[in-house]
């Protein structure tokens, strides 16, 4: 397990993305338990990206400009949609002191869907993860599974830390309307910046 892979994975996991924002929202609106459940759901959402990379979809995206551009702009559209919902105080990122309880299954399902549609993960697994597996590697499949497992573990731990921290300051946030307003604007701006960065990404 190279230092380069661990550092790159930490940067990808810890950088503001849809999964991070969803976990923060769960912590702020529903507390520490909900944030940990959300982190678990987001981690499960990594599995389809991992499976696609391992089964060869990475090669298709590397060789097909149309496939890559399609994935990229679907991701951009999704991020802009999340930004709009955040500003309109709808969806999983609204923070309210009187948010009704949600079942663990619903929180996990939302986390899975958010990360399945997370273009940052698609780019990481489709374009970057294979670079850490040598073309001469005799056990390429176990190696990719090992790297993916480490990435998933890091995702769960980092997201859980984000969520528990958000839950710890919940009482200081939900009682201040202006803080909520600026937090929503910041989240929306983060989504827009992620979308712009993705739109400029090359293969």
Backbone as ProteinMPNN parsed JSONL, in Angstrom:
{"seq_chain_A": "XXXXXXXXXXXXXXXXXXXXXXXXXXXXXXXXXXXXXXXXXXXXXXXXXXXXXXXXXXXXXXXXXXXXXXXXXXXXXXXXXXXXXXXXXXXXXXXXXXXXXXXXXXXXXXXXXXXXXXXXXXXXXXXXXXXXXXXXXXXXXXXXXXXXXXXXXXXXXXXXXXXXXXXXXXXXXXXXXXXXXXXXXXXXXXXXXXXXXXXXXXX", "coords_chain_A": {"N_chain_A": [[0.858, -1.188, 0.0], [0.919, 1.946, -1.138], [2.274, 5.13, -0.122], [1.548, 7.227, -1.746], [-0.933, 6.402, -2.796], [-2.491, 6.297, -0.443], [-2.404, 8.982, 0.448], [-3.553, 10.295, -1.752], [-6.091, 9.107, -1.759], [-7.026, 10.007, 0.732], [-7.216, 12.757, 0.264], [-9.159, 12.807, -1.766], [-11.342, 11.662, -0.401], [-11.685, 13.4, 1.822], [-12.12, 15.892, 0.726], [-14.558, 18.479, -0.02], [-17.567, 17.147, -0.997], [-20.487, 15.573, -2.456], [-21.153, 13.416, -0.767], [-19.843, 14.074, 1.638], [-21.162, 16.47, 2.284], [-23.77, 15.534, 2.601], [-23.484, 13.847, 4.828], [-22.631, 15.704, 6.761], [-24.964, 17.231, 6.848], [-26.763, 15.343, 7.861], [-25.705, 14.997, 10.427], [-26.014, 17.587, 11.49], [-28.789, 17.989, 11.353], [-30.023, 15.729, 12.467], [-28.408, 14.498, 14.365], [-25.651, 12.612, 15.948], [-25.874, 9.774, 15.625], [-27.426, 9.486, 13.295], [-25.667, 10.633, 11.481], [-23.54, 8.836, 11.407], [-24.824, 6.6, 10.38], [-25.487, 7.661, 7.894], [-22.92, 8.013, 6.858], [-22.195, 5.352, 6.598], [-24.028, 4.528, 4.633], [-23.182, 6.114, 2.455], [-20.674, 4.986, 2.106], [-21.344, 2.395, 1.256], [-22.339, 3.122, -1.21], [-20.124, 3.315, -2.754], [-19.515, 0.869, -3.805], [-20.748, 0.163, -6.401], [-19.202, 1.796, -8.165], [-16.66, 0.776, -7.727], [-17.054, -1.878, -8.599], [-17.642, -1.448, -11.297], [-15.23, -0.383, -12.24], [-13.487, -2.512, -11.805], [-14.558, -4.493, -13.447], [-14.055, -3.584, -15.965], [-15.163, -1.265, -17.055], [-13.72, 0.993, -16.787], [-11.802, 0.921, -18.801], [-13.407, 1.326, -21.031], [-14.306, 3.963, -20.627], [-11.877, 5.274, -20.726], [-11.174, 4.983, -23.39], [-13.316, 5.889, -24.835], [-14.446, 8.901, -25.785], [-17.013, 9.931, -25.895], [-18.435, 8.445, -23.97], [-17.115, 9.247, -21.636], [-17.567, 12.046, -21.652], [-20.346, 12.067, -21.484], [-20.819, 10.911, -18.94], [-19.493, 12.835, -17.431], [-20.967, 15.251, -17.819], [-23.474, 14.515, -16.931], [-22.862, 14.249, -14.266], [-22.189, 16.938, -13.688], [-24.686, 18.18, -14.093], [-26.126, 16.95, -12.063], [-24.821, 17.91, -9.757], [-25.364, 20.648, -9.926], [-28.095, 20.528, -9.651], [-28.273, 19.615, -7.007], [-27.178, 21.848, -5.753], [-29.147, 23.76, -6.287], [-31.364, 22.64, -4.934], [-30.369, 22.819, -2.357], [-30.268, 25.595, -1.896], [-32.968, 26.102, -2.039], [-33.852, 24.936, 0.214], [-34.567, 22.227, 0.275], [-34.712, 18.629, 0.093], [-31.971, 16.398, 1.057], [-30.218, 18.135, 2.309], [-31.324, 20.136, 3.82], [-31.508, 21.9, 6.873], [-33.017, 21.705, 9.88], [-34.499, 22.494, 12.968], [-36.604, 20.991, 13.82], [-36.7, 18.566, 12.403], [-38.326, 15.724, 11.153], [-38.03, 12.334, 12.39], [-36.067, 9.896, 10.605], [-36.001, 6.642, 9.217], [-33.349, 4.23, 9.669], [-32.922, 2.762, 7.372], [-33.859, 4.45, 5.319], [-32.096, 6.603, 5.543], [-29.669, 5.326, 4.94], [-30.241, 4.427, 2.332], [-30.524, 6.878, 0.962], [-27.899, 7.835, 1.241], [-26.495, 5.89, -0.233], [-27.544, 6.308, -2.834], [-26.716, 8.938, -3.291], [-23.902, 8.695, -3.393], [-23.624, 6.863, -5.467], [-24.298, 8.425, -7.608], [-22.288, 10.215, -7.531], [-20.0, 12.038, -9.195], [-17.319, 12.485, -8.662], [-16.372, 10.188, -7.451], [-16.733, 8.388, -9.529], [-14.868, 9.299, -11.417], [-12.54, 8.915, -9.922], [-12.435, 6.082, -9.513], [-12.723, 5.097, -12.133], [-10.73, 6.331, -13.658], [-8.446, 6.782, -12.134], [-7.823, 4.924, -10.022], [-7.033, 2.482, -11.403], [-4.436, 3.173, -12.1], [-2.823, 2.61, -10.004], [-2.403, -0.013, -10.085], [-0.242, -2.196, -11.418], [0.383, -3.039, -14.859], [1.666, -5.391, -15.119], [1.032, -6.779, -12.917], [0.483, -9.781, -11.259], [-1.71, -10.548, -9.79], [-4.073, -8.902, -10.258], [-6.856, -8.47, -9.788], [-7.334, -9.161, -6.956], [-5.659, -7.156, -5.967], [-6.871, -4.724, -6.772], [-9.256, -4.983, -5.382], [-8.274, -4.889, -2.789], [-7.201, -2.244, -2.653], [-9.547, -0.82, -3.104], [-11.04, -1.578, -0.881], [-9.579, -0.387, 1.19], [-9.949, 2.288, 0.499], [-12.729, 2.496, 0.874], [-12.9, 2.036, 3.651], [-11.507, 4.271, 4.615], [-13.216, 6.231, 3.695], [-15.575, 5.782, 5.226], [-14.616, 6.273, 7.864], [-13.652, 8.958, 7.745], [-15.96, 10.362, 6.891], [-17.656, 9.746, 9.037], [-16.346, 11.067, 11.119], [-16.603, 13.736, 10.237], [-19.425, 13.917, 10.393], [-20.045, 13.403, 13.125], [-18.717, 15.54, 14.308], [-20.229, 17.642, 13.216], [-22.668, 17.08, 14.445], [-21.978, 17.635, 17.069], [-21.89, 20.381, 17.194], [-24.403, 21.082, 16.676], [-26.466, 22.235, 18.265], [-25.611, 24.836, 18.411], [-25.95, 25.738, 15.923], [-28.55, 25.286, 14.795], [-30.085, 27.041, 16.197], [-29.6, 29.514, 15.227], [-30.682, 31.408, 12.772], [-29.356, 32.958, 10.748], [-26.894, 31.727, 10.559], [-27.671, 29.254, 9.55], [-28.644, 30.072, 7.062], [-26.334, 31.089, 5.75], [-24.803, 28.802, 5.825], [-26.229, 27.071, 4.148], [-25.928, 28.5, 1.765], [-23.173, 28.322, 1.494], [-22.847, 25.534, 1.194], [-24.287, 25.208, -1.192], [-22.723, 26.776, -2.909], [-20.393, 25.252, -2.833], [-21.219, 22.951, -4.173], [-21.664, 24.042, -6.727], [-19.062, 24.866, -7.407], [-17.777, 22.376, -7.439], [-19.131, 21.273, -9.594], [-18.303, 23.0, -11.672], [-15.565, 22.457, -11.667], [-15.588, 19.769, -12.41], [-16.721, 19.995, -14.958], [-14.624, 21.077, -16.371], [-12.851, 19.052, -16.41], [-10.53, 16.8, -17.918], [-9.995, 13.8, -19.867]], "CA_chain_A": [[0.0, 0.0, 0.0], [1.837, 3.066, -1.277], [1.926, 6.399, 0.507], [0.878, 8.038, -2.768], [-2.337, 5.993, -2.851], [-3.151, 6.688, 0.798], [-2.569, 10.437, 0.461], [-4.527, 10.641, -2.778], [-7.399, 8.674, -1.281], [-7.442, 10.897, 1.816], [-7.611, 14.027, -0.345], [-10.434, 12.587, -2.466], [-12.386, 11.408, 0.599], [-11.888, 14.531, 2.732], [-12.519, 17.111, 0.018], [-16.009, 18.673, -0.009], [-18.303, 16.489, -2.069], [-21.887, 15.319, -2.12], [-21.224, 12.532, 0.392], [-19.45, 14.848, 2.819], [-22.228, 17.417, 2.61], [-24.921, 14.769, 3.091], [-23.166, 13.392, 6.181], [-22.698, 16.898, 7.605], [-26.369, 17.581, 7.013], [-27.373, 14.365, 8.763], [-25.254, 15.309, 11.777], [-26.59, 18.856, 11.933], [-30.245, 17.959, 11.454], [-30.57, 14.587, 13.193], [-27.53, 14.034, 15.424], [-24.472, 11.786, 15.661], [-26.244, 8.444, 15.148], [-27.841, 9.604, 11.897], [-24.502, 10.938, 10.649], [-22.774, 7.6, 11.232], [-25.604, 5.784, 9.448], [-25.318, 8.284, 6.588], [-21.559, 7.681, 6.415], [-22.232, 3.951, 6.179], [-24.726, 4.48, 3.35], [-22.295, 6.672, 1.43], [-19.619, 4.004, 1.868], [-21.93, 1.344, 0.419], [-22.514, 3.668, -2.546], [-18.856, 3.197, -3.482], [-19.402, -0.471, -4.386], [-20.967, 0.125, -7.851], [-18.053, 2.393, -8.851], [-15.582, -0.204, -7.624], [-17.372, -3.018, -9.458], [-17.523, -1.027, -12.694], [-13.806, -0.251, -12.564], [-12.861, -3.831, -11.818], [-15.074, -5.293, -14.555], [-13.565, -3.1, -17.244], [-15.767, -0.038, -17.551], [-12.657, 2.0, -16.823], [-11.192, 0.894, -20.135], [-14.344, 1.944, -21.975], [-14.294, 5.405, -20.428], [-10.579, 5.774, -21.164], [-11.067, 4.953, -24.848], [-14.481, 6.511, -25.462], [-14.655, 10.298, -25.397], [-18.454, 10.141, -25.728], [-18.826, 7.891, -22.672], [-16.566, 10.095, -20.583], [-18.267, 13.33, -21.647], [-21.704, 11.828, -20.997], [-20.729, 10.762, -17.491], [-19.061, 14.101, -16.843], [-22.023, 16.265, -17.805], [-24.516, 14.04, -16.016], [-22.386, 14.63, -12.937], [-22.322, 18.39, -13.558], [-26.108, 18.481, -13.937], [-26.539, 16.485, -10.737], [-24.277, 18.823, -8.758], [-26.131, 21.893, -9.998], [-29.409, 20.211, -9.082], [-28.097, 19.588, -5.558], [-26.988, 23.235, -5.325], [-30.457, 24.419, -6.336], [-32.154, 22.112, -3.828], [-29.821, 23.342, -1.103], [-30.723, 26.978, -1.76], [-34.422, 26.099, -1.861], [-34.105, 24.259, 1.485], [-35.247, 20.951, 0.029], [-33.83, 17.476, -0.04], [-31.22, 15.897, 2.191], [-29.309, 19.094, 2.91], [-31.98, 21.15, 4.627], [-31.22, 21.742, 8.292], [-34.158, 22.242, 10.605], [-34.482, 22.039, 14.354], [-37.701, 20.058, 14.035], [-36.713, 17.579, 11.331], [-38.916, 14.473, 11.617], [-37.079, 11.223, 12.356], [-36.045, 9.024, 9.43], [-35.511, 5.305, 9.537], [-31.972, 3.97, 9.251], [-32.952, 2.284, 5.986], [-34.005, 5.594, 4.425], [-30.843, 7.366, 5.587], [-28.672, 4.547, 4.2], [-30.611, 4.453, 0.906], [-30.17, 8.191, 0.429], [-26.442, 7.878, 1.149], [-26.088, 5.046, -1.358], [-27.9, 6.979, -4.089], [-25.875, 10.129, -3.435], [-22.557, 8.33, -3.82], [-23.699, 6.221, -6.78], [-24.355, 9.512, -8.59], [-21.195, 11.137, -7.24], [-19.048, 11.949, -10.309], [-15.951, 12.459, -8.155], [-16.026, 8.785, -7.251], [-16.628, 7.759, -10.841], [-13.578, 9.675, -12.004], [-11.473, 8.283, -9.143], [-12.343, 4.648, -9.77], [-12.592, 4.785, -13.557], [-9.541, 6.906, -14.295], [-7.269, 6.937, -11.274], [-7.497, 3.701, -9.291], [-6.239, 1.521, -12.189], [-3.038, 3.584, -12.221], [-2.082, 2.06, -8.875], [-2.254, -1.45, -10.316], [0.674, -2.38, -12.547], [-0.08, -3.909, -15.945], [2.342, -6.676, -14.952], [0.59, -7.334, -11.638], [-0.062, -11.123, -11.486], [-2.975, -10.692, -9.063], [-4.663, -7.572, -10.409], [-8.172, -8.403, -9.154], [-7.19, -8.99, -5.493], [-5.012, -5.877, -5.678], [-7.876, -3.673, -6.896], [-10.18, -5.159, -4.265], [-7.571, -4.405, -1.594], [-7.163, -0.788, -2.706], [-10.913, -0.329, -2.967], [-11.432, -1.782, 0.506], [-8.931, 0.661, 1.985], [-10.64, 3.536, 0.168], [-14.037, 2.468, 1.528], [-12.686, 2.205, 5.087], [-11.16, 5.675, 4.836], [-14.439, 7.009, 3.47], [-16.458, 5.66, 6.386], [-14.025, 6.92, 9.023], [-13.603, 10.414, 7.56], [-17.329, 10.861, 6.876], [-18.187, 9.646, 10.397], [-15.733, 12.163, 11.89], [-17.312, 14.948, 9.805], [-20.798, 13.906, 10.883], [-20.069, 13.521, 14.59], [-18.354, 16.931, 14.613], [-21.395, 18.468, 12.909], [-23.665, 16.838, 15.488], [-21.527, 18.244, 18.319], [-22.154, 21.825, 17.166], [-25.772, 21.216, 16.181], [-27.255, 23.169, 19.072], [-25.134, 26.198, 18.157], [-26.272, 26.094, 14.538], [-29.978, 25.308, 14.497], [-30.73, 28.148, 16.904], [-29.171, 30.769, 14.602], [-31.158, 31.41, 11.379], [-28.379, 33.492, 9.798], [-25.879, 30.69, 10.361], [-28.27, 28.279, 8.642], [-28.714, 30.663, 5.726], [-24.998, 31.13, 5.151], [-24.337, 27.436, 5.652], [-26.865, 26.57, 2.924], [-25.278, 29.163, 0.631], [-21.834, 27.744, 1.351], [-23.009, 24.202, 0.617], [-24.689, 25.364, -2.597], [-21.545, 27.237, -3.634], [-19.465, 24.125, -2.961], [-21.729, 22.106, -5.252], [-21.429, 24.723, -8.001], [-17.625, 24.792, -7.701], [-17.485, 21.006, -7.831], [-19.639, 21.103, -10.947], [-17.426, 23.711, -12.598], [-14.304, 21.706, -11.746], [-15.852, 18.568, -13.191], [-16.963, 20.38, -16.347], [-13.335, 21.37, -16.998], [-11.98, 17.883, -16.312], [-10.197, 16.092, -19.145], [-9.68, 12.403, -19.666]], "C_chain_A": [[0.89, 1.232, 0.0], [1.325, 4.302, -0.539], [1.155, 7.279, -0.47], [-0.611, 7.694, -2.835], [-3.089, 6.462, -1.612], [-3.403, 8.19, 0.849], [-3.617, 10.876, -0.563], [-5.938, 10.283, -2.335], [-7.919, 9.604, -0.191], [-7.916, 12.233, 1.264], [-8.974, 13.897, -1.011], [-11.574, 12.435, -1.457], [-12.712, 12.668, 1.394], [-12.335, 15.801, 2.03], [-14.035, 17.23, -0.022], [-16.662, 18.051, -1.239], [-19.714, 16.206, -1.614], [-22.019, 14.43, -0.89], [-20.881, 13.243, 1.686], [-20.582, 15.775, 3.244], [-23.46, 16.695, 3.156], [-24.687, 14.311, 4.537], [-23.183, 14.558, 7.17], [-24.138, 17.281, 7.885], [-27.066, 16.64, 7.982], [-26.976, 14.651, 10.212], [-25.898, 16.564, 12.329], [-28.091, 18.744, 12.18], [-30.768, 16.85, 12.349], [-29.639, 14.006, 14.245], [-26.467, 13.046, 14.974], [-24.844, 10.432, 15.081], [-26.62, 8.488, 13.672], [-26.645, 9.871, 10.986], [-23.656, 9.698, 10.396], [-23.496, 6.659, 10.266], [-25.464, 6.327, 8.026], [-23.944, 7.974, 6.011], [-21.49, 6.246, 5.914], [-22.918, 3.811, 4.82], [-23.869, 5.004, 2.21], [-21.169, 5.696, 1.09], [-20.128, 2.859, 0.993], [-22.103, 1.815, -1.023], [-21.256, 3.625, -3.388], [-18.808, 1.891, -4.28], [-19.684, -0.504, -5.893], [-19.812, 0.721, -8.651], [-16.881, 1.409, -8.865], [-15.824, -1.372, -8.57], [-17.211, -2.667, -10.932], [-16.067, -0.924, -13.115], [-13.156, -1.617, -12.718], [-13.317, -4.657, -13.014], [-14.758, -4.709, -15.922], [-14.206, -1.846, -17.784], [-14.747, 1.084, -17.616], [-12.035, 2.071, -18.206], [-12.092, 1.555, -21.16], [-14.3, 3.459, -21.86], [-12.97, 6.022, -20.864], [-10.522, 5.906, -22.68], [-12.214, 5.673, -25.535], [-14.684, 7.928, -24.933], [-16.131, 10.567, -25.13], [-18.905, 9.641, -24.355], [-18.343, 8.778, -21.539], [-17.327, 11.414, -20.495], [-19.692, 13.176, -21.128], [-21.723, 11.721, -19.482], [-20.414, 12.1, -16.83], [-20.223, 15.084, -16.747], [-23.261, 15.82, -17.039], [-24.142, 14.408, -14.585], [-22.525, 16.121, -12.686], [-23.778, 18.765, -13.306], [-26.605, 18.087, -12.551], [-26.057, 17.44, -9.645], [-25.031, 20.153, -8.754], [-27.537, 21.707, -9.425], [-29.34, 20.2, -7.547], [-27.911, 21.005, -5.009], [-28.329, 23.967, -5.273], [-31.34, 23.955, -5.184], [-31.675, 22.639, -2.482], [-30.305, 24.767, -0.864], [-32.224, 27.055, -1.487], [-34.835, 25.387, -0.579], [-34.922, 22.988, 1.304], [-34.217, 19.84, 0.028], [-33.027, 17.212, 1.217], [-30.345, 16.916, 2.871], [-29.999, 20.204, 3.69], [-31.718, 20.858, 6.098], [-32.307, 22.448, 9.079], [-34.157, 21.665, 12.013], [-35.544, 20.983, 14.604], [-37.828, 19.058, 12.89], [-37.324, 16.286, 11.849], [-37.909, 13.332, 11.515], [-37.202, 10.426, 11.066], [-35.489, 7.678, 9.849], [-34.079, 5.153, 9.041], [-31.921, 3.543, 7.797], [-33.042, 3.439, 5.0], [-32.729, 6.429, 4.381], [-29.768, 6.662, 4.775], [-28.962, 4.584, 2.707], [-30.24, 5.774, 0.261], [-28.66, 8.319, 0.257], [-25.918, 7.071, -0.021], [-26.339, 5.754, -2.683], [-27.017, 8.195, -4.348], [-24.486, 9.753, -3.945], [-22.544, 7.565, -5.136], [-23.648, 7.29, -7.871], [-23.245, 10.538, -8.381], [-20.125, 11.033, -8.325], [-17.594, 11.931, -9.852], [-15.485, 11.017, -7.958], [-15.864, 8.059, -8.579], [-15.279, 8.045, -11.47], [-12.445, 8.98, -11.258], [-11.321, 6.808, -9.51], [-12.096, 4.324, -11.241], [-11.248, 5.216, -14.133], [-8.289, 6.863, -13.434], [-6.856, 5.651, -10.574], [-6.681, 2.709, -10.124], [-4.766, 1.893, -12.311], [-2.183, 3.041, -11.079], [-1.937, 0.54, -8.982], [-1.413, -1.631, -11.573], [0.081, -3.314, -13.596], [0.57, -5.286, -15.864], [1.967, -7.36, -13.641], [-0.058, -8.709, -11.864], [-1.41, -11.348, -10.8], [-3.704, -9.34, -9.07], [-6.004, -7.448, -9.689], [-8.075, -8.281, -7.637], [-6.566, -7.645, -5.123], [-6.021, -4.733, -5.747], [-8.896, -3.771, -5.778], [-9.561, -4.641, -2.968], [-7.56, -2.88, -1.546], [-8.555, -0.191, -2.49], [-11.403, -0.476, -1.533], [-10.837, -0.731, 1.425], [-9.619, 1.998, 1.749], [-11.996, 3.601, 0.864], [-13.904, 2.67, 3.038], [-12.358, 3.661, 5.421], [-12.387, 6.556, 4.675], [-15.335, 6.978, 4.696], [-15.907, 6.426, 7.586], [-14.047, 8.444, 8.909], [-15.014, 10.998, 7.584], [-17.933, 10.83, 8.283], [-17.628, 10.76, 11.279], [-16.399, 13.493, 11.54], [-18.69, 15.02, 10.469], [-20.896, 14.09, 12.384], [-19.683, 14.945, 15.014], [-19.541, 17.858, 14.352], [-22.466, 18.317, 13.984], [-23.284, 17.538, 16.792], [-21.781, 19.744, 18.365], [-23.588, 22.116, 16.729], [-26.567, 22.269, 16.941], [-26.851, 24.612, 18.837], [-25.525, 26.687, 16.765], [-27.763, 26.268, 14.33], [-30.706, 26.461, 15.191], [-30.385, 29.506, 16.298], [-29.56, 30.771, 13.121], [-30.124, 31.919, 10.379], [-27.264, 32.488, 9.521], [-26.395, 29.641, 9.392], [-28.278, 28.799, 7.21], [-27.361, 30.641, 5.044], [-24.417, 29.737, 4.954], [-24.941, 26.829, 4.39], [-26.208, 27.186, 1.693], [-23.878, 28.599, 0.391], [-21.901, 26.358, 0.728], [-23.36, 24.295, -0.865], [-23.504, 25.821, -3.438], [-20.526, 26.135, -3.842], [-19.911, 23.188, -4.071], [-21.446, 22.732, -6.617], [-19.955, 24.647, -8.38], [-17.201, 23.387, -8.101], [-17.958, 20.739, -9.257], [-18.756, 21.779, -11.982], [-16.104, 22.976, -12.773], [-14.47, 20.461, -12.588], [-16.035, 18.891, -14.661], [-15.666, 20.641, -17.1], [-12.391, 20.183, -16.989], [-11.758, 17.245, -17.686], [-9.94, 14.628, -18.816], [-8.197, 12.225, -19.335]], "O_chain_A": [[1.54, 1.538, 1.0], [0.122, 4.493, -0.358], [0.228, 7.989, -0.081], [-1.453, 8.588, -2.92], [-4.205, 6.97, -1.72], [-4.483, 8.629, 1.244], [-4.463, 11.723, -0.274], [-6.87, 11.066, -2.516], [-9.099, 9.954, -0.177], [-8.908, 12.785, 1.741], [-9.838, 14.758, -0.849], [-12.646, 13.013, -1.638], [-13.883, 12.974, 1.619], [-12.877, 16.701, 2.673], [-14.735, 16.218, -0.053], [-16.338, 18.399, -2.374], [-20.093, 16.564, -0.499], [-22.896, 14.656, -0.056], [-21.54, 13.047, 2.707], [-20.918, 15.854, 4.425], [-24.118, 17.192, 4.07], [-25.593, 14.381, 5.367], [-23.688, 14.423, 8.284], [-24.495, 17.615, 9.015], [-27.858, 17.07, 8.82], [-27.805, 14.559, 11.117], [-26.286, 16.608, 13.497], [-28.607, 19.345, 13.122], [-31.84, 16.992, 12.938], [-30.042, 13.092, 14.964], [-26.38, 12.686, 13.8], [-24.201, 9.974, 14.136], [-26.193, 7.64, 12.889], [-26.607, 9.394, 9.852], [-23.116, 9.523, 9.304], [-22.864, 6.003, 9.438], [-25.339, 5.56, 7.071], [-23.813, 7.704, 4.817], [-20.812, 5.955, 4.928], [-22.451, 3.067, 3.959], [-23.831, 4.416, 1.13], [-20.758, 5.589, -0.066], [-19.423, 2.405, 0.092], [-22.024, 1.013, -1.953], [-21.302, 3.867, -4.594], [-18.14, 1.816, -5.311], [-18.926, -1.144, -6.621], [-19.475, 0.202, -9.715], [-16.205, 1.238, -9.88], [-14.907, -1.811, -9.265], [-16.714, -3.47, -11.721], [-15.706, -1.329, -14.22], [-12.376, -1.849, -13.642], [-12.536, -5.446, -13.545], [-15.151, -5.279, -16.94], [-13.841, -1.391, -18.868], [-14.89, 2.018, -18.406], [-11.773, 3.158, -18.722], [-11.618, 2.259, -22.051], [-14.262, 4.162, -22.87], [-12.939, 7.164, -21.321], [-9.898, 6.829, -23.203], [-12.098, 6.033, -26.706], [-15.049, 8.122, -23.773], [-16.467, 11.347, -24.239], [-19.659, 10.32, -23.658], [-19.081, 9.033, -20.587], [-17.692, 11.854, -19.405], [-20.193, 14.046, -20.415], [-22.539, 12.358, -18.816], [-20.995, 12.452, -15.803], [-20.436, 15.687, -15.695], [-24.018, 16.657, -16.547], [-24.99, 14.822, -13.795], [-22.933, 16.533, -11.6], [-24.075, 19.566, -12.42], [-27.402, 18.799, -11.941], [-26.802, 17.744, -8.713], [-25.301, 20.714, -7.692], [-28.092, 22.61, -8.798], [-30.236, 20.712, -6.875], [-28.419, 21.33, -3.936], [-28.606, 24.704, -4.326], [-31.99, 24.77, -4.53], [-32.476, 22.877, -1.578], [-30.708, 25.107, 0.248], [-32.693, 27.957, -0.794], [-36.026, 25.246, -0.304], [-35.843, 22.707, 2.072], [-33.011, 20.083, -0.03], [-33.341, 17.717, 2.294], [-29.769, 16.618, 3.917], [-29.335, 21.121, 4.174], [-31.709, 19.7, 6.516], [-32.49, 23.659, 8.95], [-33.849, 20.491, 12.217], [-35.398, 20.162, 15.509], [-38.937, 18.74, 12.458], [-36.892, 15.786, 12.887], [-37.031, 13.355, 10.652], [-38.288, 10.293, 10.503], [-34.623, 7.585, 10.719], [-33.648, 5.847, 8.121], [-30.999, 3.907, 7.068], [-32.381, 3.422, 3.962], [-32.327, 6.905, 3.319], [-29.04, 7.299, 4.013], [-28.048, 4.752, 1.9], [-29.707, 5.802, -0.848], [-28.19, 8.847, -0.751], [-25.007, 7.506, -0.725], [-25.465, 5.799, -3.549], [-26.619, 8.453, -5.484], [-23.952, 10.418, -4.832], [-21.548, 7.611, -5.858], [-23.037, 7.092, -8.921], [-23.263, 11.608, -8.989], [-19.407, 10.034, -8.375], [-16.727, 11.424, -10.563], [-14.342, 10.676, -8.264], [-14.975, 7.223, -8.738], [-14.624, 7.143, -11.993], [-11.494, 8.507, -11.879], [-10.215, 6.341, -9.784], [-11.355, 3.395, -11.563], [-10.695, 4.539, -15.0], [-7.178, 6.905, -13.963], [-5.672, 5.32, -10.533], [-5.72, 2.139, -9.608], [-3.932, 1.033, -12.595], [-0.956, 3.017, -11.178], [-1.411, -0.108, -8.076], [-1.835, -1.257, -12.668], [-0.633, -4.262, -13.266], [0.083, -6.241, -16.47], [2.525, -8.403, -13.299], [-1.05, -8.801, -12.587], [-2.164, -12.24, -11.189], [-3.919, -8.727, -8.024], [-6.266, -6.431, -9.046], [-8.683, -7.373, -7.07], [-6.902, -7.062, -4.092], [-6.028, -3.864, -4.876], [-9.358, -2.748, -5.273], [-10.245, -4.028, -2.149], [-7.876, -2.289, -0.513], [-8.717, 0.807, -1.788], [-12.102, 0.4, -1.022], [-11.508, -0.238, 2.332], [-9.847, 2.756, 2.692], [-12.373, 4.65, 1.387], [-14.7, 3.39, 3.64], [-12.872, 4.212, 6.394], [-12.577, 7.513, 5.426], [-15.801, 8.02, 5.158], [-16.648, 7.149, 8.252], [-14.415, 9.139, 9.857], [-15.245, 12.021, 8.229], [-18.634, 11.759, 8.683], [-18.353, 11.332, 12.093], [-16.723, 14.283, 12.427], [-19.069, 16.047, 11.032], [-21.737, 14.849, 12.865], [-20.249, 15.489, 15.962], [-19.831, 18.746, 15.153], [-23.094, 19.295, 14.388], [-24.157, 17.985, 17.537], [-21.879, 20.323, 19.447], [-23.939, 23.262, 16.447], [-27.256, 23.094, 16.341], [-27.656, 25.521, 19.039], [-25.447, 27.877, 16.462], [-28.204, 27.267, 13.761], [-31.821, 26.813, 14.806], [-30.83, 30.538, 16.801], [-28.845, 30.197, 12.298], [-30.016, 31.379, 9.279], [-26.753, 32.402, 8.404], [-25.661, 29.185, 8.514], [-27.964, 28.071, 6.268], [-27.248, 30.222, 3.892], [-23.634, 29.51, 4.032], [-24.244, 26.145, 3.64], [-25.958, 26.499, 0.703], [-23.451, 28.421, -0.749], [-21.113, 26.035, -0.161], [-22.811, 23.565, -1.691], [-23.295, 25.324, -4.545], [-19.87, 26.071, -4.882], [-19.082, 22.682, -4.828], [-21.038, 22.041, -7.551], [-19.625, 24.392, -9.538], [-16.369, 23.215, -8.992], [-17.278, 20.065, -10.031], [-18.487, 21.214, -13.042], [-15.58, 22.88, -13.883], [-13.598, 20.127, -13.39], [-15.562, 18.151, -15.524], [-15.6, 20.453, -18.315], [-11.269, 20.27, -17.49], [-12.675, 17.163, -18.504], [-9.703, 14.258, -17.666], [-7.741, 11.1, -19.131]]}, "name": "protein", "num_of_chains": 1, "seq": "XXXXXXXXXXXXXXXXXXXXXXXXXXXXXXXXXXXXXXXXXXXXXXXXXXXXXXXXXXXXXXXXXXXXXXXXXXXXXXXXXXXXXXXXXXXXXXXXXXXXXXXXXXXXXXXXXXXXXXXXXXXXXXXXXXXXXXXXXXXXXXXXXXXXXXXXXXXXXXXXXXXXXXXXXXXXXXXXXXXXXXXXXXXXXXXXXXXXXXXXXXX"}
